[in-house]
Amino acid sequence: MNSSAQTSPELLLPVGTREMLEAAVNNGADAVYFGVPHWNARGRTEDFSFDDVRDMIRYARIHGVRTFLAMNVLVFERELQELPEFLEKIISLEPDAFIIQDIGLARLIRAICPNQEIHASTQMTLASAEGVNLVKSIGFNRAVLARELSVKEIAAIKAATDLELEVFIHGALCVSYSGQCLTSENFGGRSANRGQCAQSCRLPYRIFVDGKEFRDTDAQYLFSTRDLCALPKLPELEEIGVNSLKVEGRLKSPEYVAAVSRAYRKALNQIPLDTKDLEPLEVLFSRGLNTGWLDGDNHQKLVNGTFSNHHGMFLGQVVKIDRGQVIIGLDSAISDAGENATYPQPGDGILFENAALGVSIGSRLYAAQVTHLPHAKRGDPKLLKLEFGREFDTRQIAVGMQVYRNDSPALERELRKTFTDREQLVRLPIHMTLSGKIGGPLKLSVYDTPRNTVEVEADFTLEEARNKGNDADKALRELAQKELSALSSTAYQLKHLDIQVDRGAFIPGKILRTLRQAAIEKLDKKRTEWKVLNPSAEAGRTFLNETRVKFKSAAAPTSGTTFASARPIISVLVRNPDQIAALEGLAIENVIMDFDWGVKYDTPLEQIRELGFKAGMATLRIHKPGESHYLKNILRLCPDFALVRNLGALSILKESGIPLTGDYSLNAANSASYDWLLSQGLSTLHPSWDLNSTQLFDLLENIDGQRLELTLHQYMPAFHSEYCAFARALTTGRRFPECDKICTKHKVEILDHKGERHFLQSDAECRNTLFVGKPQSALKLLPRLRTAGVNHFRLEMLTEDAETVRRKVLIYTQAIQGKISIEDAIREAGIQEKYGLSEGQLFNESTWQDRKK
């Protein structure tokens, strides 16, 4: 439904299969989203064909449900040049909108079809009104906000933009900001920005503090977030005026979609929910539900830490094992529900767990009985007696184990009926008028709304009945009611039938059936017109005459230019002021300051200038409402340039007069995105780290290499998170300042499942970045980069002491200047690294193939 006609937020459900579409439509969805064939951010979902997409759009539209096609991945240069024909074909199916991450792709769609609606994916990391308003200029109609925003922050954004806003309300939460996670890329060669997330956040990690393993924590699954449930926050989101409420879950089941749709539909319709509405939200899939970031930071509740998989509904704890039966003390949430309480049923899956010992045991339930302790008093907690089949050895169970209900075939069967049982399907009420005069044509008019009215005429002349009288007229009316209401195979139900036929007329039942079928077919066609769900839009898609659009950078290289002779410009990024002095006298041009919380920039900036270098300041990777003080500091200090890492900062700084360069976090992967970002005032731009060397040099064929900067040495960022792992693991603090700034007092390393260590760091807004412990070097590409015109290079430091910083920078500058060979430089650089040196993603030429397993 269009926002102009919207009285409550749109309820947007995920679709990974045709059954999920039917589950969503029949349980209250206003809109659905599913992946474009071969192009979407859920590589493990079913890949629909064009015929599938056409049929699904038709089915949804007949039921008054909008369809959004997710194409929310980065697009590489070679793909961009091949996409126009594909896009014309998919746009011609008339989806209501595309969900887009890539700026170049958004521009291409707009160039092909200017009135095609496009939504900015959460993968664009939009977390402030400034960022939202900037992408509006590209042509986006809606912004899907970052999931890390509180209700208060969402309200601030809504108040400062007229762009439609979409907010996630249910499903899995990513620990990392979407679009800023390179974990799958670094740990598994699978890019989350290309739909191949390896879910590295769900793996166990060990924590080392100041070099020693920290065991005083239960947070083995340190980065595995609980799941989001925003039911308690719906009134606030509605009051703010959020346009769309989005559910995550294209990899979930149709029954899950049915349950979530039904619960949120009831809540939006202000129908009180009971435990039977909430029960399936936990039983079908849940890692534990909470309100995520909508209530602000709470690092203790956001991550449980003791598990990462589906656990379901918490039942209670084991209090006794008695002759093959397990007795548990019911959780108060169930005990206190009274008559509305829901209990496990025979056949349900029951999970017993001792997280401290790493013990998980599951079995199917044979029988369950509510009971009480002997001599129990009124108000004492209830007990639940569980019985299992003979094959289940209850000696594995111990008192104190936590118990969950994590599967229910009976519950799934009931939910399945909501989209498979014809008697339960949602149908649209329609009105019919049957009219005709004896000797004239017989007509049937049908409408669901006055705007959607159709009329058909029978190839039949109305005749008088042989037997006249009241009985004949009554029989005709009964026959008409029977034949015209036979709509069980359609999306409709007859609400009212008006018969305006001359008395004494005769109509064969076959004629009525033929009229009904023709009218319904015509109404279906009427309802599938794009304009029906988009009344404020033009009548149809408008395609440009020339759709084979090929974007070229406005700063394309001049023919015949010899790039290798251009002087290389080397920038060093430092993360604490003590690293600056080590750079004295080295052959570099710029020093970029990227300091931790509370570190002042004034003195270091002057120190850099006194050393003869240009002083730059890096913005934060995220910009949220109320966080412009950091950017105001940049405006106050007027550094020689600023390294821009997010679209909100770009919007604020682009008119400042301060020279700007763009970082990899802007996710430029093709010449069309490059061209637009450079046009916003950036002098140079770092490509996305999703590109390998082949894709990088494809890009360089279509842009000016002198406006590309590449980092030759850095510790790759994996997670970048609003969640603070320092606070969760090392303190009991929910947020700053309850954490007592623990991140400033200790050096924390994270050991992964492969036995590799990584560095955990915080930034000036307490956000965490997990840096890969083995740094990446792109030195092998240096000769080809110089030939391609690249002369801006960066070296990024992390926690190195001043002496190590100087040695590293010296090695790289000598290699860039040709004073030592690339081979010698790589060998010397590797010696400096505690955990070795990596070639990283740039040298990964493999393509992940196993998308559907």
Protein Blocks (a to p, Z undefined) as FASTA:
>chain_A
ZZklpcbdcdddddfbfklmmmmmmnopabdcdddehiacblkbccddfklmmmmmmmmm
mnopacdddfbbcddfklmmmmmmmmmmmmmnopabdcdfblklmmmmmmmmmmlccddd
fklopabfklmmmmmmnopabdcddfkbcfklmmmmmmmccbdcdddfbdcddfbdghia
cklmmmnopafklopaghlmlpccdddeehiacfbbcblblmlccdddfklmmmmmmmno
pabdcdehfkbcfklmmmmmmmmmmmmnopacdfklmmmmmmmocgbiaehjmnopafkl
mpnolacbdebjafbdcfbdeehiacddddfklmmnmmmpccddehiacddddfknopac
ddddfbdcddddehiaehiacdddddddfklcfklpcghiacddfbdfklmmmmmmmmmm
mklpccddddddddddehiacdddddfbfklccdddddbdddddfbgcjklmmmmmmmmm
mmmmmmmlmcbdcfbdcddddehiacdfklmmmmmmmmmmmmmmmmmpmklmmmmbcfbd
cddfblcbcdddfkbccehiafklpccddddddfbfklmmmmgoiacfbdcddddehiaf
klmmmmmmmnopacdddddfbdcehilmmmmmmmmnopabdcdfbfklmmmmmmnopacd
ddfklopabfklmmmmmmnopabdcddfkbcfklmmmmmmmccfklcccdfbdcddfbdc
fbdfklmmmmcbfbdckloommmmpccddddfkopacdddddfkopacdddfbdcdfklm
mmmmmmnopabdcdddfkbcfklmmmmmmmmmmmmnopacfklmmmmmmmmpmnbpaebj
mlmcbdcfblmZZ
